[in-house]
Amino acid sequence: MELYLILKIIFIIGCIMTLYAVIRNLDVIKIILIYLKDKLLRK
């Protein structure tokens, strides 16, 4: 039961860190998505 609790805490911390990283890099992600959209629609 303790192992489950530890894994749940690690998972929650990982989710928070991932969300923080995504929010910090939204402009970079937008540029990449626009580039990929242009690449796909150009064909």
C-alpha positions as CSV (number, residue, x, y, z in Angstrom):
1,M,0.0,0.0,0.0
2,E,2.9,2.4,0.8
3,L,4.5,1.6,-2.6
4,Y,1.2,2.5,-4.3
5,L,1.1,5.8,-2.4
6,I,4.7,6.6,-3.4
7,L,4.1,5.8,-7.0
8,K,0.9,8.0,-7.0
9,I,2.8,10.9,-5.5
10,I,5.6,10.5,-8.1
11,F,3.0,10.4,-10.9
12,I,1.3,13.6,-9.7
13,I,4.6,15.4,-9.4
14,G,5.5,14.3,-13.0
15,C,2.2,15.5,-14.3
16,I,2.7,18.9,-12.7
17,M,6.2,19.2,-14.1
18,T,5.0,18.2,-17.5
19,L,2.2,20.8,-17.5
20,Y,4.6,23.5,-16.3
21,A,7.1,22.6,-19.1
22,V,4.3,22.7,-21.8
23,I,3.0,26.0,-20.5
24,R,6.5,27.5,-20.5
25,N,7.1,26.3,-24.1
26,L,3.7,27.1,-25.7
27,D,5.2,29.5,-28.2
28,V,7.7,26.9,-29.4
29,I,5.0,24.3,-29.6
30,K,2.8,26.7,-31.7
31,I,5.7,27.3,-34.1
32,I,6.4,23.6,-34.5
33,L,2.7,22.9,-35.1
34,I,2.4,25.6,-37.7
35,Y,5.5,24.2,-39.5
36,L,4.1,20.7,-39.5
37,K,0.8,21.9,-40.8
38,D,2.5,23.8,-43.6
39,K,4.6,20.7,-44.5
40,L,1.5,18.5,-44.6
41,L,-0.7,20.9,-46.6
42,R,2.0,21.7,-49.1
43,K,1.9,18.2,-50.6
